[in-house]
Amino acid sequence: MASFLCDQCLTAFVEDSLPRRGSVCFKCHLKGIRIGFTQGKEEFKGPTIGERQRKTVADAAAKGIVAEPVGQRWV
């Protein structure tokens, strides 16, 4: 067990070895993590999945292509 001094808040914390996060305590490490997401934000704004599906089928029909959603073929 070794004692380390946090680089950000200057508090001492005890670990077996230097953590992968470096000499930063767990509290300061959590402050630096952005809890959220970067992928899929467009799913919550704009058209729904059903609306996009209907638009895709309508666009295909306008081009003369017979398209049907995957879920309807396998149900």
C-alpha positions in Angstrom: 0.0 0.0 0.0 1.3 3.4 -0.9 0.0 6.9 -0.2 -0.4 9.3 -3.1 -1.1 13.0 -3.2 -3.9 14.1 -5.6 -2.7 16.5 -8.2 -5.9 18.4 -8.3 -7.3 18.7 -4.7 -4.0 17.8 -2.8 -5.7 15.2 -0.6 -3.9 12.0 0.2 -5.3 8.6 -1.0 -4.0 5.1 -0.5 -3.7 2.5 -3.3 -1.7 -0.6 -3.9 0.1 1.0 -6.9 -0.3 4.1 -9.0 -3.8 3.9 -10.7 -4.2 4.1 -14.4 -5.8 7.5 -14.0 -2.5 8.8 -12.5 -2.0 10.6 -9.3 -5.7 11.8 -9.1 -8.1 10.7 -6.4 -11.3 9.0 -7.3 -13.4 12.0 -6.4 -11.5 14.3 -8.7 -11.5 11.5 -11.4 -15.3 11.4 -11.3 -15.5 15.1 -11.7 -13.6 14.9 -14.9 -15.9 12.2 -16.4 -18.6 13.6 -18.6 -21.6 11.3 -18.0 -23.6 11.3 -21.1 -23.3 10.1 -24.7 -22.0 11.4 -27.9 -23.5 8.8 -30.3 -27.2 8.7 -31.0 -28.2 12.2 -30.0 -30.0 12.6 -33.3 -32.4 9.8 -32.2 -33.9 12.2 -29.6 -34.4 15.1 -32.0 -36.1 15.1 -35.4 -38.1 12.3 -37.0 -38.9 9.1 -35.2 -37.8 5.7 -36.4 -41.2 5.0 -37.8 -41.3 8.3 -39.7 -37.9 7.7 -41.2 -39.0 4.2 -42.2 -42.1 5.5 -43.9 -40.0 8.2 -45.7 -37.5 5.5 -46.9 -40.3 3.3 -48.3 -42.0 6.3 -49.9 -38.8 7.4 -51.5 -38.2 3.9 -52.8 -41.7 3.7 -54.2 -41.2 7.1 -56.0 -38.2 5.6 -57.7 -40.1 2.4 -58.7 -38.5 0.1 -56.1 -40.7 -2.2 -54.1 -39.3 -1.9 -50.5 -40.8 -3.2 -47.3 -39.5 -2.9 -43.8 -37.4 -5.8 -42.5 -39.6 -6.4 -39.5 -42.7 -7.0 -41.6 -41.1 -9.7 -43.7 -39.9 -11.8 -40.8 -43.0 -11.5 -38.6 
